[in-house]
């Protein structure tokens, strides 16, 4: 049994693929799995770390505004199609799975042309352009949000299966997780991150109020992303109550340690905070396609499972939001209960079973 995954560019596209691969290996331990992604992106590091083989193709996204990089796009597309063909003929997959991002386009398209069963897993409430294009060629599309269905037109069978969380993520005892970061279990802990690439606006707003946060006895675990890491690390020098990271590989320990998360509202982030049952202040990325991060956050906010803060409101309201929540244990507990209602822990297994059925196994 050979399964090929194609996707990446961001953690939101690669981590669901890893979660599905983990589920496949539990159902079919002898399966061979190969991930295809872009060179120099997060998948090149995350996939081997998860224990899977990785190959890259030469492809990048098309910038919607004028950009000199777009000149190379037609050449990259042609090369990536040829590379995809070679990889598929060599690996001989029973099924090819796309998990989003520009890299999944050529790989899944070539597989469909070759008559290989294909499946797409779409994380967001508004499907990306690659998913909308591939829906005309693939066998199945698995959605995380029912609201995404109306945007899809094509021959594919469409299912709402949820967004899978990596099986490697563990819920640790809170005190142990806090001590892992060298922090004090008796203090409130805020976990700040903006996704795998960081979030400049969140980082800037945090820097402005950091001293007051620390004065109030709150400690911080902070994933800055690569672009802001050196600057923020320097600004936090000597502050033992702040632990600054470019990227946290063991993010499950950070979720387990914190009392509150400040983060973007990408689909994978939503899936993880619901899995860990963590109260959150969600700050949707304002330039996300069709404003899908706002839609993701709105669902949780309207149910009382999270707070919602617009990017433009960060510097005016972030201070108040953090302090009000961390001083109100009753409200935090209600948010924990509500956010767990959105958890979908079986999503990976459901999608894995669909993949194995496409590969010819009828006993799953």
N, C-alpha and C positions, 0 to 999 in steps of 0.2 A: 504494500500500500504506500503510494508516494503522493504527497500533498505539497503543492507549491503555493506560497503566500506572496503577494505583491502589495506593497504599501509603504508609507513612511513620509518623511519630511518633517513630521512632528510626532511627539509622544502620543498624541490623540489618535493618530493613525496606526502606529506600530504596536502599542501596548495591547489593544484589543486583539490584534493578530496573535500576539504571544499567548494571550489568555485562551484563545480558541485552540491554538496548537497544544497547549498544556492539556486541555480537555480531550483532544484527540488522542494524545499519548496514553491517557488513562483508559480510554475505550479500546485503543488499538496500539498496544505497547511496542509492536514491531514496525510501526509506521515510520517511513522516512520523510522528513520535513525539510524543505528548503525555502528560505526567505529571499526575496529579490527586492532590493531597494536602491537608493541613490547613494553615490559615494560622498563621504564627508558629512552625511546627515546623522541624526540620532540613531537610526536603525543600524548603522555600521558598528556601533558600540553596544547597543542594547540587545540586539539579537544574539551575538555570540555569548554575551554574559548570561542570557537565558538558556544557553545550551543548544542552540540551533545553528545550522549552517547558513552562511550568508553569501550572496553574490550581488554585484551591483551592475546597473545599466546607466548609460550616460543620458540623463534626462533632467530637465528642470521645468518649473512652471512657467506659464506665459503671463508676463506682467500686463495687467489690464490697461495701465497708463503707458504713455510713450517711454520706452526704455531701450537703450542700445543693446541690452542683453537679448531682446526679442529677435534680433537679427539672426542669432544662432539657433533659435527654436526649431525651424523646419529641419535643419541638419540634425539636431539632437533627436528629434522625433524619428527621423528615418533610421539613424544609428540604433536607437533604442528598440525599434521594431525588429531590426536584424538581430540584435543581441538577444532579444526576447525569444525569437524563433530558435536561435542556437541553443539557448539555455533549456527551452522546453523539449527540443528534440533530444538533447543529451540526458536530461533528467527523467523524461517520460512520465510526467505526473498523471495520476488518475483523476485528479481534480485540481483546478487552479482557483485560488481564493483571493479576491481583492479587498483590501481594508481601507482604501481611500488614499488620497494624495495623487499627485500627477504621475508617480511611478507606476501605479496600478493600471493606468490606462493602456500602454502598449502591451504589457504582459498579458492582461486578461483578454484584450482584443485579439491578440495573436492566438491565444488558446482557443477562443471561441471559433475563430476561422478554421483552426485545425480540427474542430469537432470534439474538443476535450470539454467535459462538464465544467461549468464555471459558476461561481457564487460570489456575491458582493455583500460585505457587512458595512452598513452606513451608520455612523455614530450620531450625526447631528439632526436637528429638527428640520433643517433645510438642506437637502442633499447637495453635495458638491457637483461641479460641472462634470467631473469624470464619472461619477455615479450616474448622473442623468444621461450621459452619452452611452455608457455601457449597458444600461437597462434594456436597450434595444437588441443586445447580443447575448447576454448571460442567461443562465437557467433560473437562478433564484437571487432575490435581493432580501436581506434581513435588516430590518430597521430597528432603531432604538426608540423612536417616537412615532406614534400613530399619525401625528400631524404631518409627517414627511411623505406619507403615501400619495397625497394629492399632487405632488410635484413629479411623480414618475409616470412615464408613458413608455410602453414597450411590451415585449413578449414575456418578460421574466415573471415568474411567480413571486409574489411579495408577501413577506411575513414580518410581524412585529415580534422580535425575539429579545429585545433589550440589549444593553451594551455590556459586554463581558468584562470582568475584572480578573487580572492575572492571579492564578492560583498560588503564585509565590508570595503574594501579599498576605501577611499574617497580622492578626490583632493581638498586640502584646499587652501585658498588664501595664497600666498607666505609669505606675511608679518606676517600673523597670525601664520603660521607654524614655521617661524623663531623665533618668540617671545615665542612660546610654549617651545622651548629648551633654553630660556633665552639668546638668541643671538641677534645681532644687524642687523635689516633688511637692513641697508645701506651697509653692507659688503657682499662680495662674500662668499658663503658657499659651502664647499666640504663635501660630504657624503661618508664615507669609510666603506665598509663591505665586508666580505668574505663568505656570506651565513650563515646558521643557526649555523655552527660550527666554523666560523671564518676562517682566512687564514694567517698562520704564515709568509709567504714570503711578503705578502702585509703589514702586521703589522710591520715587521722589516724595510722594505723600507720607510714606513711612519715615523717611529721613527727617522731615520737618517736625514730627511729633515724637521721635524716638526717645529723646531725653525725658519727656513727661511720662511716657510709657514706663520707662525704667524707674523713675521716681515713685511711681505708684505700685511698685513691686511686681510688675509684669515682666516675664522673661520671654525671649523671642527666638524662634528657629526660623531662619530666613534663607530661602533659596532665591538668589538674585537673578540667575541666568548669567550667561557668559559675558554679555556686553557691559553690565553694571558691576560685576563682581569685584574687580580691583578697587574701584572708587568707593563702594560701600564697605568693603573689608577695611580700607584705610580709615573711613569715617567712624567705624565701630571699634577701632583699635583700643584695647585696654578695657573694653566693656565686657566683662565676663558673663553678663546676663543675656548677651546676644551671640548666637552661634550662626555664622554666615557661611553659606555654601554656594558654589557655582551651580551645582546640581546634586541632589540627594538620591543616591542609588537605592538606599533602603528607606524609601519614602513611607513605607508602612509604619516604621518606628516614629516618624514625625506625626503622622495621623494619630497614632496611639498615644503619643505624649501630650497632644495639645487639648486645650479647652475650647479653642475657637480657631477657625481657619479664615484667612483673608486671601482670596484667590480669584482668578478668572472663572468663567462659566462654560468652559469647553465640555463636550459630552463625556470624555473620559474622566475629567475632574469630577463632574457630577456623579458619575457611576462610583467613583472611589469614595467620595464623602458620604454617599448614601450607604455604601458597604460598611464603612467604619462608624457610621452614625454620629458624625461630627457636625456641630453647629457651624455655620459659615456666613461670612459677609461676601456675597458674590458680586464681582465687578465685571460685567460683560465687556469683552473686547469690542470697542465701538465700530471697528472696521470689518468685523466678521461678515461673511456673505449673507445677505438677506437678514442681517441682524440676528442670526440664529442663536448666538450666545445669550442675548437678552431674552429670547423666547425660552431657552433652557432654564434661565434663572427665574423667570416670571412664574413658571409652574411651581417651583419650590417656594418662592416667596408668598404666593397667594394661598398656599396651604399652611403657612406658618412654619415651614421647615428651614427657612433661611432668611437672611436680610438681603436686600438688593440695593446696590449703590451704583449710580452711573459714573462713568469715568470722569465726567465734568464736575461731579460732586465730591470727588475724593478729598481735595484740600479743604473744603468747607465743612464736610460732615464726617470724615473718617474718625477723627478723634472722638466725637460724641458717640458714634456707633460702637467703637471698641470698648470704651469705658462703661457705657450703659449695659452692654451685654455681659461683660466680665464681672460686673458688680451685681448681677441678677441671676443667681443660681437656679431659681425656679423657672425662669424663662429659658435658660440654657437647657434644662432638663426637658422641657416641653419641645424644644427644637430637636433634641436628640431623638425623642420618640417619633416625631413627625418625619424627620429625614430618613429614618430607618424604613418607613413605610414605602419609600421609593426604591429600596434596594432590590436588585434582581440577580441574586447569586447563582441562578441556574442558567443564565443566558449563554455562557460559554458551552455548556453541555448540550443545550438545545441546538446551537449552531453546529457544533461538532457532529452531532448525530445526523443533521441534514447533509453535511459534507460527506460522511461515510456512506449515506444512502445514495448520494450521487455517484460515489465510487463503486457502488454495486453491493454494499452490505445491507441486507434487509433485516438483520437480526438485532439492530440497535434501537 
